[in-house]
Amino acid sequence: MTMTNRFAMFAKTTMLASAAALVLSACSDKATSTSQNTDGKRTSYEVSTDHALGSVDAPITVVEYASVTCGACANWHTTVWPDFQTKYVDTGKVRFIYREFPTGNVSLANVGHLLANCAGPDKFFGMISVQMKRQNQILSAGRNVKAEYVALAKSAGMTEADFDACMSNQEQTERLQSVLDGGVNAGVNGTPTFFVNGKKEQIFTIEDFDKTFAPILGEPVPTDETSEKTEN
């Protein structure tokens, strides 16, 4: 059975794959499970369908455009995100937004992002995190790839029938298309891409974020020497 037949139920999302393929060639090779903020309040940098973590009153809003099949995204979420969350999100300094932008294996990215959305708002970030951590396992699953996703769905309390229904959910598909269009219009051309208070930044490491955030927070901008002392 081909991948196309295996995910025939996902045909409605081919518009996402086609749009992404025109904009992106591939992602460059450059988290822990948690619940999102669902109080209904938004910062001026958010839209109503965003998935957010952290205080709405945080002085910094970070928007990440990422893909669950992008190697660089998996690297960031498994190596940088834990420190980022502890240092900035949990302390009320940063409001963090994840926006889906399929790169890498676009078809599977669409599957993974749909699944995370269908799992529900309280489980969205957990589903993104586990896909980042299991990325190599999922991408190398071959003909067993649907079983990988069904297992993820079941871990979120869904059934295989729920998963199948999710893959043909028109409302969720249209939402993903809207997020993709928004990213393209904002100048996103690879993943991960970060915006800090609405400004696109070329940042990746925790040190990059420290230097970018310091002026906004009214803190001294750390130097390489400062970072070395902190580490020691």
MDAnalysis code that builds the backbone (N, CA, C; Angstrom):
import MDAnalysis as mda
import numpy as np

u = mda.Universe.empty(696, n_residues=232, atom_resindex=np.repeat(np.arange(232), 3), trajectory=True)
u.add_TopologyAttr("name", ["N", "CA", "C"] * 232)
u.add_TopologyAttr("resid", np.arange(1, 233))
u.add_TopologyAttr("resname", ["MET", "THR", "MET", "THR", "ASN", "ARG", "PHE", "ALA", "MET", "PHE", "ALA", "LYS", "THR", "THR", "MET", "LEU", "ALA", "SER", "ALA", "ALA", "ALA", "LEU", "VAL", "LEU", "SER", "ALA", "CYS", "SER", "ASP", "LYS", "ALA", "THR", "SER", "THR", "SER", "GLN", "ASN", "THR", "ASP", "GLY", "LYS", "ARG", "THR", "SER", "TYR", "GLU", "VAL", "SER", "THR", "ASP", "HIS", "ALA", "LEU", "GLY", "SER", "VAL", "ASP", "ALA", "PRO", "ILE", "THR", "VAL", "VAL", "GLU", "TYR", "ALA", "SER", "VAL", "THR", "CYS", "GLY", "ALA", "CYS", "ALA", "ASN", "TRP", "HIS", "THR", "THR", "VAL", "TRP", "PRO", "ASP", "PHE", "GLN", "THR", "LYS", "TYR", "VAL", "ASP", "THR", "GLY", "LYS", "VAL", "ARG", "PHE", "ILE", "TYR", "ARG", "GLU", "PHE", "PRO", "THR", "GLY", "ASN", "VAL", "SER", "LEU", "ALA", "ASN", "VAL", "GLY", "HIS", "LEU", "LEU", "ALA", "ASN", "CYS", "ALA", "GLY", "PRO", "ASP", "LYS", "PHE", "PHE", "GLY", "MET", "ILE", "SER", "VAL", "GLN", "MET", "LYS", "ARG", "GLN", "ASN", "GLN", "ILE", "LEU", "SER", "ALA", "GLY", "ARG", "ASN", "VAL", "LYS", "ALA", "GLU", "TYR", "VAL", "ALA", "LEU", "ALA", "LYS", "SER", "ALA", "GLY", "MET", "THR", "GLU", "ALA", "ASP", "PHE", "ASP", "ALA", "CYS", "MET", "SER", "ASN", "GLN", "GLU", "GLN", "THR", "GLU", "ARG", "LEU", "GLN", "SER", "VAL", "LEU", "ASP", "GLY", "GLY", "VAL", "ASN", "ALA", "GLY", "VAL", "ASN", "GLY", "THR", "PRO", "THR", "PHE", "PHE", "VAL", "ASN", "GLY", "LYS", "LYS", "GLU", "GLN", "ILE", "PHE", "THR", "ILE", "GLU", "ASP", "PHE", "ASP", "LYS", "THR", "PHE", "ALA", "PRO", "ILE", "LEU", "GLY", "GLU", "PRO", "VAL", "PRO", "THR", "ASP", "GLU", "THR", "SER", "GLU", "LYS", "THR", "GLU", "ASN"])
u.atoms.positions = np.array([
    [0.849, -1.188, 0.000],
    [0.000, 0.000, 0.000],
    [0.886, 1.239, 0.000],
    [0.629, 2.188, -0.874],
    [1.446, 3.387, -0.960],
    [1.061, 4.358, 0.143],
    [1.961, 5.342, 0.372],
    [1.670, 6.364, 1.372],
    [0.431, 7.153, 0.986],
    [0.238, 7.368, -0.316],
    [-0.929, 8.118, -0.776],
    [-2.209, 7.402, -0.415],
    [-2.234, 6.078, -0.667],
    [-3.427, 5.305, -0.329],
    [-3.620, 5.215, 1.173],
    [-2.514, 5.081, 1.878],
    [-2.601, 4.938, 3.328],
    [-3.226, 6.176, 3.957],
    [-2.959, 7.332, 3.364],
    [-3.517, 8.555, 3.902],
    [-4.504, 9.197, 2.937],
    [-5.267, 8.358, 2.237],
    [-6.276, 8.880, 1.315],
    [-7.295, 9.733, 2.061],
    [-7.558, 9.359, 3.308],
    [-8.514, 10.113, 4.108],
    [-8.027, 11.518, 4.389],
    [-6.750, 11.744, 4.116],
    [-6.161, 13.039, 4.395],
    [-6.085, 13.908, 3.136],
    [-6.793, 13.509, 2.096],
    [-6.673, 14.178, 0.794],
    [-7.039, 15.656, 0.856],
    [-7.920, 16.009, 1.756],
    [-8.368, 17.400, 1.810],
    [-7.250, 18.353, 2.199],
    [-6.159, 17.827, 2.747],
    [-5.075, 18.699, 3.172],
    [-3.985, 18.824, 2.126],
    [-4.193, 18.281, 0.936],
    [-3.158, 18.391, -0.089],
    [-2.920, 19.834, -0.494],
    [-3.898, 20.683, -0.320],
    [-3.690, 22.101, -0.627],
    [-2.624, 22.688, 0.271],
    [-2.542, 22.200, 1.516],
    [-1.504, 22.649, 2.424],
    [-0.136, 22.225, 1.912],
    [-0.023, 20.978, 1.512],
    [1.254, 20.464, 1.038],
    [1.714, 21.202, -0.206],
    [0.787, 21.448, -1.129],
    [1.145, 22.121, -2.364],
    [1.618, 23.543, -2.104],
    [0.902, 24.252, -1.227],
    [1.290, 25.626, -0.921],
    [2.652, 25.675, -0.263],
    [2.888, 24.757, 0.677],
    [4.172, 24.753, 1.375],
    [5.304, 24.400, 0.432],
    [5.059, 23.484, -0.500],
    [6.114, 23.054, -1.423],
    [6.559, 24.197, -2.322],
    [5.639, 25.100, -2.647],
    [5.981, 26.231, -3.495],
    [6.856, 27.243, -2.760],
    [6.685, 27.298, -1.435],
    [7.401, 28.293, -0.657],
    [8.701, 27.752, -0.089],
    [8.715, 26.463, 0.231],
    [9.852, 25.867, 0.922],
    [10.442, 24.711, 0.140],
    [11.726, 24.529, 0.214],
    [12.348, 23.342, -0.369],
    [12.514, 22.277, 0.684],
    [12.886, 22.694, 1.894],
    [13.038, 21.770, 3.019],
    [13.404, 22.582, 4.234],
    [13.269, 21.974, 5.408],
    [13.730, 22.663, 6.598],
    [15.221, 22.462, 6.725],
    [15.898, 23.437, 7.302],
    [17.342, 23.346, 7.433],
    [17.733, 22.399, 8.542],
    [18.997, 21.897, 8.498],
    [19.469, 21.028, 9.541],
    [20.095, 21.854, 10.650],
    [19.663, 22.539, 10.916],
    [20.329, 23.373, 11.910],
    [20.969, 22.540, 12.989],
    [9.812, 18.787, 23.957],
    [9.399, 19.626, 25.104],
    [8.546, 18.820, 26.095],
    [8.719, 19.424, 26.802],
    [7.981, 18.646, 27.785],
    [6.472, 18.788, 27.620],
    [5.674, 17.793, 28.118],
    [4.223, 17.857, 28.028],
    [3.693, 18.930, 28.966],
    [2.831, 19.787, 28.468],
    [2.284, 20.855, 29.290],
    [0.974, 21.316, 28.692],
    [0.162, 21.973, 29.486],
    [-1.124, 22.473, 29.013],
    [-1.012, 23.935, 28.647],
    [-1.801, 24.351, 27.663],
    [-1.736, 25.730, 27.230],
    [-2.660, 26.612, 28.034],
    [-2.390, 27.902, 27.951],
    [-3.220, 28.893, 28.597],
    [-4.543, 28.991, 27.838],
    [-5.628, 28.737, 28.516],
    [-6.942, 28.710, 27.844],
    [-7.925, 29.683, 28.488],
    [-7.412, 30.806, 29.022],
    [-8.302, 31.758, 29.693],
    [-9.070, 32.648, 28.728],
    [-8.799, 32.509, 27.431],
    [-9.521, 33.283, 26.430],
    [-8.925, 34.631, 26.126],
    [-7.987, 35.093, 26.944],
    [-7.353, 36.389, 26.717],
    [-6.225, 36.242, 25.700],
    [-5.960, 37.314, 24.967],
    [-4.934, 37.285, 23.925],
    [-4.080, 38.538, 23.984],
    [-2.833, 38.417, 23.555],
    [-2.001, 39.592, 23.377],
    [-2.280, 40.177, 21.996],
    [-1.719, 41.336, 21.735],
    [-1.941, 41.990, 20.437],
    [-1.222, 41.274, 19.306],
    [-0.352, 40.318, 19.646],
    [0.402, 39.586, 18.632],
    [-0.245, 38.247, 18.294],
    [-1.389, 37.960, 18.881],
    [-2.062, 36.678, 18.684],
    [-3.321, 36.803, 17.851],
    [-3.759, 35.649, 17.352],
    [-5.076, 35.530, 16.731],
    [-5.882, 34.538, 17.546],
    [-7.160, 34.507, 17.313],
    [-8.065, 33.735, 18.176],
    [-7.802, 32.242, 18.150],
    [-7.197, 31.734, 17.077],
    [-6.976, 30.293, 16.969],
    [-5.585, 29.863, 17.418],
    [-4.785, 30.787, 17.944],
    [-3.430, 30.448, 18.371],
    [-3.418, 29.505, 19.570],
    [-2.362, 28.719, 19.651],
    [-2.077, 27.908, 20.828],
    [-1.005, 28.635, 21.628],
    [-1.294, 28.922, 22.905],
    [-0.401, 29.770, 23.689],
    [-0.083, 29.166, 25.048],
    [1.127, 29.473, 25.510],
    [1.568, 29.126, 26.859],
    [2.087, 30.386, 27.527],
    [1.828, 30.542, 28.807],
    [2.371, 31.674, 29.539],
    [1.375, 32.786, 29.751],
    [1.767, 33.732, 30.574],
    [0.894, 34.828, 30.968],
    [0.588, 35.762, 29.808],
    [-0.676, 36.153, 29.715],
    [-1.076, 37.113, 28.696],
    [-0.498, 38.492, 29.006],
    [-0.061, 38.700, 30.234],
    [0.522, 39.974, 30.644],
    [2.036, 40.003, 30.502],
    [2.619, 38.946, 29.961],
    [4.072, 38.896, 29.784],
    [4.530, 40.033, 28.880],
    [5.680, 40.643, 29.159],
    [6.163, 41.747, 28.324],
    [6.650, 41.312, 26.948],
    [6.857, 40.016, 26.776],
    [7.366, 39.498, 25.500],
    [6.437, 38.405, 24.988],
    [6.098, 38.498, 23.722],
    [5.360, 37.427, 23.054],
    [6.259, 36.840, 21.972],
    [6.507, 35.555, 22.063],
    [7.313, 34.855, 21.061],
    [6.398, 33.958, 20.242],
    [6.427, 34.136, 18.938],
    [5.683, 33.269, 18.027],
    [6.686, 32.399, 17.287],
    [6.505, 31.097, 17.371],
    [7.362, 30.173, 16.624],
    [6.547, 29.518, 15.518],
    [7.054, 29.597, 14.295],
    [6.514, 28.809, 13.191],
    [7.394, 27.572, 13.082],
    [6.776, 26.393, 13.210],
    [7.563, 25.170, 13.255],
    [6.808, 24.018, 12.632],
    [7.539, 22.931, 12.400],
    [6.976, 21.726, 11.807],
    [7.431, 20.509, 12.609],
    [6.511, 19.585, 12.835],
    [6.857, 18.391, 13.610],
    [7.714, 17.406, 12.819],
    [7.963, 17.686, 11.534],
    [8.861, 16.833, 10.750],
    [10.122, 17.582, 10.321],
    [10.400, 18.685, 10.952],
    [11.616, 19.463, 10.693],
    [12.672, 19.100, 11.727],
    [13.842, 18.679, 11.263],
    [14.900, 18.275, 12.176],
    [15.369, 19.398, 13.078],
    [15.499, 20.614, 12.529],
    [15.931, 21.746, 13.332],
    [14.904, 22.083, 14.414],
    [13.628, 21.925, 14.081],
    [12.569, 22.184, 15.063],
    [12.640, 21.174, 16.205],
    [12.849, 19.911, 15.858],
    [12.969, 18.872, 16.881],
    [14.163, 19.147, 17.780],
    [15.256, 19.596, 17.173],
    [16.449, 19.932, 17.942],
    [16.145, 21.049, 18.937],
    [15.453, 22.093, 18.468],
    [15.136, 23.216, 19.354],
    [14.212, 22.782, 20.485],
    [13.196, 22.022, 20.147],
    [12.206, 21.644, 21.163],
    [12.739, 20.641, 22.170],
    [13.748, 19.885, 21.806],
    [14.300, 18.905, 22.752],
    [15.518, 19.425, 23.510],
    [16.212, 20.439, 22.962],
    [17.434, 20.908, 23.613],
    [17.339, 22.328, 24.169],
    [16.567, 23.194, 23.517],
    [16.475, 24.585, 23.958],
    [15.197, 24.857, 24.742],
    [14.084, 24.286, 24.282],
    [12.784, 24.571, 24.882],
    [12.722, 24.339, 26.389],
    [13.266, 23.257, 26.943],
    [13.163, 23.073, 28.403],
    [13.728, 24.251, 29.191],
    [14.905, 24.741, 28.817],
    [15.494, 25.900, 29.492],
    [14.700, 27.170, 29.206],
    [14.250, 27.316, 27.968],
    [13.458, 28.476, 27.563],
    [12.176, 28.550, 28.390],
    [11.505, 27.432, 28.526],
    [10.254, 27.408, 29.279],
    [10.480, 27.758, 30.745],
    [11.489, 27.139, 31.346],
    [11.771, 27.386, 32.757],
    [12.179, 28.829, 33.013],
    [13.029, 29.342, 32.145],
    [13.603, 30.670, 32.348],
    [12.650, 31.804, 31.998],
    [11.817, 31.606, 30.996],
    [11.018, 32.709, 30.499],
    [9.503, 32.510, 30.571],
    [9.012, 31.346, 30.178],
    [7.556, 31.138, 30.170],
    [7.025, 30.966, 31.591],
    [7.663, 30.094, 32.365],
    [7.190, 29.812, 33.719],
    [7.352, 30.998, 34.663],
    [8.226, 31.940, 34.331],
    [8.455, 33.114, 35.179],
    [7.585, 34.296, 34.795],
    [6.757, 34.142, 33.781],
    [5.863, 35.217, 33.382],
    [6.485, 36.259, 32.485],
    [7.690, 35.990, 31.973],
    [8.361, 36.963, 31.114],
    [7.980, 36.815, 29.643],
    [7.572, 35.611, 29.258],
    [7.289, 35.338, 27.844],
    [5.957, 34.619, 27.675],
    [5.221, 35.063, 26.721],
    [4.024, 34.372, 26.228],
    [4.472, 33.663, 24.953],
    [4.314, 32.340, 24.890],
    [4.831, 31.558, 23.773],
    [3.702, 31.032, 22.909],
    [3.824, 31.256, 21.605],
    [2.818, 30.816, 20.623],
    [3.468, 29.845, 19.650],
    [2.828, 28.696, 19.420],
    [3.293, 27.747, 18.405],
    [2.335, 27.819, 17.222],
    [2.900, 28.063, 16.028],
    [2.085, 28.056, 14.810],
    [2.622, 27.003, 13.847],
    [1.732, 26.213, 13.312],
    [2.081, 25.100, 12.443],
    [2.490, 25.595, 11.058],
    [3.664, 25.152, 10.604],
    [4.149, 25.535, 9.286],
    [4.886, 24.327, 8.704],
    [4.220, 23.531, 7.869],
    [4.779, 22.257, 7.424],
    [6.024, 22.374, 6.557],
    [7.115, 21.802, 7.037],
    [8.343, 21.647, 6.266],
    [8.850, 20.236, 6.494],
    [9.922, 19.853, 5.805],
    [10.386, 18.475, 5.919],
    [9.444, 17.578, 5.144],
    [8.932, 16.541, 5.776],
    [7.919, 15.684, 5.165],
    [6.570, 16.368, 5.361],
    [6.160, 17.147, 4.373],
    [4.986, 18.012, 4.517],
    [3.718, 17.215, 4.798],
    [3.526, 16.093, 4.107],
    [2.311, 15.296, 4.310],
    [2.193, 14.817, 5.748],
    [3.300, 14.305, 6.295],
    [3.264, 13.821, 7.679],
    [3.185, 14.980, 8.667],
    [3.770, 16.117, 8.320],
    [3.643, 17.289, 9.185],
    [2.181, 17.687, 9.317],
    [1.450, 17.638, 8.207],
    [0.023, 17.950, 8.243],
    [-0.741, 16.961, 9.113],
    [-0.388, 15.684, 8.993],
    [-1.024, 14.660, 9.830],
    [-0.763, 14.958, 11.298],
    [0.499, 15.217, 11.630],
    [0.858, 15.452, 13.023],
    [0.221, 16.693, 13.604],
    [0.152, 17.753, 12.810],
    [-0.445, 18.983, 13.311],
    [-1.960, 18.848, 13.461],
    [-2.586, 18.171, 12.518],
    [-4.025, 17.922, 12.667],
    [-4.307, 17.124, 13.928],
    [-3.494, 16.091, 14.152],
    [-3.689, 15.243, 15.326],
    [-3.548, 16.053, 16.614],
    [-2.543, 16.914, 16.682],
    [-2.346, 17.726, 17.879],
    [-3.551, 18.625, 18.137],
    [-4.116, 19.176, 17.065],
    [-5.289, 20.027, 17.221],
    [-6.517, 19.236, 17.643],
    [-6.705, 18.071, 17.055],
    [-7.879, 17.260, 17.384],
    [-7.797, 16.692, 18.806],
    [-6.595, 16.581, 19.345],
    [-6.437, 16.039, 20.704],
    [-7.026, 16.973, 21.748],
    [-7.206, 18.241, 21.386],
    [-7.803, 19.201, 22.314],
    [-6.785, 20.194, 22.832],
    [-7.242, 21.377, 23.255],
    [-6.332, 22.443, 23.670],
    [-5.411, 22.082, 24.827],
    [-5.907, 21.289, 25.777],
    [-5.078, 20.928, 26.928],
    [-3.978, 19.938, 26.570],
    [-4.102, 19.280, 25.428],
    [-3.129, 18.260, 25.047],
    [-2.296, 18.664, 23.832],
    [-2.569, 19.845, 23.282],
    [-1.883, 20.263, 22.064],
    [-0.369, 20.275, 22.229],
    [0.125, 20.989, 23.220],
    [1.573, 21.107, 23.364],
    [2.224, 19.779, 23.728],
    [1.525, 18.952, 24.465],
    [2.051, 17.627, 24.772],
    [2.197, 16.785, 23.518],
    [1.224, 16.891, 22.610],
    [1.282, 16.130, 21.368],
    [2.384, 16.651, 20.444],
    [2.583, 17.957, 20.433],
    [3.685, 18.510, 19.649],
    [5.013, 18.026, 20.212],
    [5.144, 18.079, 21.526],
    [6.382, 17.676, 22.186],
    [6.747, 16.226, 21.906],
    [5.782, 15.336, 22.030],
    [6.083, 13.919, 21.831],
    [6.436, 13.628, 20.377],
    [5.834, 14.360, 19.445],
    [6.189, 14.174, 18.032],
    [7.595, 14.680, 17.739],
    [7.992, 15.757, 18.397],
    [9.362, 16.248, 18.233],
    [10.354, 15.205, 18.763],
    [10.046, 14.639, 19.898],
    [10.939, 13.656, 20.512],
    [10.994, 12.352, 19.710],
    [9.890, 11.981, 19.080],
    [9.819, 10.711, 18.337],
    [9.952, 10.930, 16.824],
    [10.440, 12.079, 16.439],
    [10.459, 12.420, 15.025],
    [11.155, 11.374, 14.165],
    [12.339, 10.952, 14.552],
    [13.072, 9.957, 13.756],
    [12.305, 8.647, 13.669],
    [11.695, 8.249, 14.771],
    [10.919, 7.008, 14.796],
    [9.723, 7.088, 13.855],
    [9.049, 8.214, 13.849],
    [7.881, 8.404, 12.977],
    [8.296, 8.441, 11.517],
    [9.332, 9.198, 11.214],
    [9.743, 9.359, 9.821],
    [10.328, 8.084, 9.226],
    [10.821, 7.200, 10.064],
    [11.397, 5.948, 9.571],
    [10.422, 4.779, 9.652],
    [9.170, 5.055, 9.994],
    [8.195, 3.979, 10.200],
    [7.717, 3.340, 8.907],
    [7.882, 4.022, 7.765],
    [7.471, 3.440, 6.492],
    [6.004, 3.100, 6.446],
    [5.702, 1.850, 6.099],
    [4.306, 1.441, 5.969],
    [3.583, 1.386, 7.307],
    [4.333, 1.431, 8.408],
    [3.714, 1.387, 9.732],
    [3.462, 2.780, 10.299],
    [3.586, 3.804, 9.452],
    [3.494, 5.161, 9.972],
    [2.106, 5.472, 10.532],
    [1.058, 4.926, 9.923],
    [-0.265, 5.193, 10.479],
    [-0.378, 4.628, 11.889],
    [0.205, 3.458, 12.118],
    [0.166, 2.861, 13.452],
    [0.841, 3.770, 14.475],
    [1.913, 4.463, 14.052],
    [2.593, 5.400, 14.947],
    [1.643, 6.516, 15.364],
    [0.918, 7.052, 14.397],
    [0.008, 8.160, 14.700],
    [-1.213, 7.691, 15.486],
    [-1.706, 6.525, 15.182],
    [-2.844, 6.001, 15.935],
    [-2.446, 5.774, 17.393],
    [-1.216, 5.292, 17.604],
    [-0.726, 5.106, 18.972],
    [-0.661, 6.442, 19.712],
    [-0.211, 7.485, 19.013],
    [-0.182, 8.809, 19.613],
    [-1.598, 9.282, 19.939],
    [-2.514, 9.045, 19.011],
    [-3.906, 9.440, 19.231],
    [-4.478, 8.747, 20.467],
    [-4.197, 7.458, 20.595],
    [-4.710, 6.704, 21.741],
    [-4.096, 7.201, 23.049],
    [-2.852, 7.656, 23.000],
    [-2.223, 8.183, 24.211],
    [-2.897, 9.468, 24.677],
    [-3.597, 10.120, 23.748],
    [-4.323, 11.343, 24.069],
    [-5.796, 11.068, 24.348],
    [-6.166, 9.784, 24.446],
    [-7.539, 9.423, 24.753],
    [-8.445, 9.296, 23.550],
    [-7.860, 9.294, 22.348],
    [-8.640, 9.156, 21.130],
    [-8.658, 7.701, 20.673],
    [-9.595, 7.361, 19.799],
    [-9.648, 6.033, 19.196],
    [-9.137, 6.123, 17.763],
    [-8.972, 4.980, 17.120],
    [-8.564, 5.006, 15.720],
    [-9.635, 5.680, 14.869],
    [-10.894, 5.468, 15.227],
    [-11.984, 6.132, 14.497],
    [-11.898, 7.649, 14.667],
    [-11.525, 8.093, 15.866],
    [-11.339, 9.521, 16.110],
    [-10.213, 10.066, 15.224],
    [-9.143, 9.283, 15.121],
    [-8.011, 9.698, 14.288],
    [-8.446, 9.838, 12.840],
    [-9.171, 8.840, 12.331],
    [-9.638, 8.890, 10.948],
    [-10.525, 10.115, 10.712],
    [-11.408, 10.382, 11.675],
    [-12.298, 11.538, 11.543],
    [-11.492, 12.833, 11.567],
    [-10.461, 12.853, 12.380],
    [-9.609, 14.043, 12.475],
    [-8.947, 14.354, 11.144],
    [-8.496, 13.319, 10.451],
    [-7.797, 13.526, 9.193],
    [-8.675, 14.112, 8.098],
    [-9.990, 14.033, 8.264],
    [-10.910, 14.597, 7.265],
    [-11.737, 15.745, 7.850],
    [-11.252, 16.310, 8.962],
    [-11.969, 17.400, 9.609],
    [-11.747, 18.702, 8.829],
    [-12.759, 19.151, 8.142],
    [-12.639, 20.315, 7.271],
    [-12.305, 21.585, 8.050],
    [-12.905, 21.743, 9.217],
    [-12.653, 22.942, 10.016],
    [-11.180, 23.030, 10.423],
    [-10.632, 21.897, 10.869],
    [-9.227, 21.895, 11.274],
    [-8.309, 22.092, 10.066],
    [-8.682, 21.503, 8.944],
    [-7.885, 21.661, 7.729],
    [-7.841, 23.123, 7.295],
    [-8.975, 23.781, 7.347],
    [-9.035, 25.187, 6.967],
    [-8.241, 26.056, 7.939],
    [-8.245, 25.683, 9.219],
    [-7.464, 26.431, 10.194],
    [-5.976, 26.330, 9.872],
    [-5.503, 25.114, 9.560],
    [-4.093, 24.936, 9.222],
    [-3.715, 25.721, 7.972],
    [-4.609, 25.747, 7.013],
    [-4.356, 26.526, 5.800],
    [-4.207, 28.005, 6.137],
    [-5.049, 28.482, 7.042],
    [-4.996, 29.880, 7.448],
    [-3.679, 30.202, 8.152],
    [-3.212, 29.281, 9.009],
    [-1.939, 29.489, 9.702],
    [-0.793, 29.522, 8.700],
    [-0.813, 28.594, 7.739],
    [0.213, 28.559, 6.701],
    [0.219, 29.849, 5.889],
    [-0.958, 30.300, 5.466],
    [-1.056, 31.533, 4.688],
    [-0.514, 32.713, 5.481],
    [-0.834, 32.751, 6.775],
    [-0.356, 33.834, 7.619],
    [1.156, 33.843, 7.718],
    [1.755, 32.639, 7.834],
    [3.201, 32.544, 7.899],
    [3.866, 33.008, 6.614],
    [3.320, 32.569, 5.482],
    [3.859, 32.975, 4.188],
    [3.786, 34.493, 4.045],
    [2.650, 35.078, 4.418],
    [2.479, 36.527, 4.314],
    [3.408, 37.290, 5.253],
    [3.800, 36.635, 6.351],
    [4.695, 37.276, 7.322],
    [6.163, 37.132, 6.928],
    [6.419, 36.378, 5.855],
    [7.793, 36.218, 5.392],
    [8.491, 34.982, 5.905],
    [7.742, 34.038, 6.420],
    [8.352, 32.786, 6.882],
    [8.759, 31.962, 5.670],
    [10.014, 31.536, 5.620],
    [10.484, 30.714, 4.500],
    [11.328, 29.537, 4.964],
    [11.192, 29.171, 6.216],
    [11.901, 28.026, 6.770],
    [11.487, 27.850, 8.214],
    [11.865, 26.733, 8.791],
    [11.502, 26.477, 10.186],
    [12.710, 25.959, 10.952],
    [12.797, 26.299, 12.256],
    [11.873, 27.192, 12.959],
    [12.157, 28.651, 12.661],
    [11.101, 29.456, 12.672],
    [11.221, 30.899, 12.541],
    [10.554, 31.534, 13.754],
    [11.244, 32.493, 14.367],
    [10.735, 33.120, 15.590],
    [10.454, 34.609, 15.366],
    [9.343, 35.047, 15.941],
    [9.002, 36.463, 15.981],
    [8.943, 36.887, 17.446],
    [9.602, 37.973, 17.768],
    [9.603, 38.507, 19.135],
    [8.872, 39.837, 19.126],
    [7.729, 39.880, 19.797],
    [6.867, 41.076, 19.787],
    [6.644, 41.584, 18.364],
    [6.371, 40.650, 17.490],
    [6.014, 40.973, 16.113],
    [7.169, 41.136, 15.157],
    [8.404, 41.072, 15.658],
    [9.575, 41.263, 14.801],
    [10.265, 39.932, 14.548],
    [10.510, 39.628, 13.267],
    [11.206, 38.396, 12.898],
    [12.660, 38.481, 13.333],
    [13.128, 37.458, 14.045],
    [14.484, 37.456, 14.573],
    [15.230, 36.203, 14.117],
    [16.530, 36.358, 13.875],
    [17.380, 35.224, 13.539],
    [17.994, 34.693, 14.832],
    [17.245, 33.908, 15.564],
    [17.687, 33.398, 16.857],
    [17.391, 31.911, 16.947],
    [18.188, 31.224, 17.783],
    [17.987, 29.782, 17.929],
    [18.369, 29.284, 19.324],
    [19.560, 29.652, 19.807],
    [20.041, 29.144, 21.088],
    [19.452, 29.942, 22.248],
    [19.585, 29.408, 23.460],
    [19.090, 30.127, 24.633],
    [19.864, 31.421, 24.810],
    [21.161, 31.426, 24.414],
    [21.964, 32.646, 24.491],
    [21.433, 33.706, 23.531],
    [20.970, 33.276, 22.356],
    [20.368, 34.210, 21.396],
    [19.143, 34.893, 22.007],
    [18.319, 34.098, 22.663],
    [17.111, 34.644, 23.267],
    [17.456, 35.567, 24.434],
    [18.453, 35.187, 25.228],
    [18.876, 36.032, 26.343],
    [19.238, 37.431, 25.847],
    [20.036, 37.497, 24.784],
    [20.496, 38.786, 24.250],
    [19.347, 39.580, 23.619],
    [18.409, 38.883, 23.004],
    [17.275, 39.563, 22.371],
    [16.290, 40.080, 23.404],
    [16.082, 39.315, 24.462],
    [15.090, 39.684, 25.478],
    [15.579, 40.756, 26.438],
    [16.876, 40.792, 26.715],
    [17.409, 41.670, 27.763],
    [16.962, 43.126, 27.626],
    [17.085, 43.758, 26.436],
    [16.657, 45.162, 26.325],
    [15.162, 45.354, 26.597],
    [14.353, 44.386, 26.196],
    [12.905, 44.478, 26.401],
    [12.574, 44.372, 27.879],
    [13.328, 43.536, 28.584],
    [13.091, 43.310, 30.009],
    [13.806, 44.331, 30.891],
    [14.589, 45.209, 30.257],
    [15.332, 46.197, 31.023],
    [16.485, 45.597, 31.789],
    [17.038, 44.519, 31.252],
    [18.145, 43.830, 31.892],
    [19.428, 44.060, 31.094],
    [20.597, 43.921, 31.736],
    [21.862, 44.055, 31.006],
    [21.962, 43.003, 29.913],
    [22.438, 43.414, 28.752],
    [22.605, 42.465, 27.659],
    [23.792, 41.562, 27.979],
    [23.575, 40.262, 28.074],
    [24.675, 39.359, 28.422],
    [25.713, 39.294, 27.312],
    [26.957, 39.200, 27.716],
    [28.052, 39.021, 26.765],
    [28.497, 37.574, 26.815],
    [29.364, 37.195, 25.895],
    [29.883, 35.836, 25.902],
    [30.599, 35.555, 27.210],
    [31.289, 36.572, 27.748],
    [32.008, 36.412, 29.008],
    [31.034, 36.189, 30.152],
    [29.916, 36.925, 30.112],
    [28.890, 36.746, 31.142],
    [28.314, 35.344, 31.102],
    [28.081, 34.836, 29.902],
    [27.522, 33.502, 29.739],
    [28.476, 32.451, 30.286],
    [29.766, 32.638, 30.040],
    [30.761, 31.678, 30.518],
    [30.802, 31.645, 32.039],
    [30.699, 32.833, 32.675],
    [30.703, 32.900, 34.142],
    [29.475, 32.234, 34.714],
    [28.326, 32.454, 34.036],
    [27.071, 31.852, 34.486],
    [27.140, 30.340, 34.438],
    [27.708, 29.809, 33.350],
    [27.823, 28.370, 33.184],
    [28.768, 27.746, 34.218],
    [29.825, 28.520, 34.565],
    [30.791, 28.023, 35.548],
    [30.271, 28.175, 36.970],
])
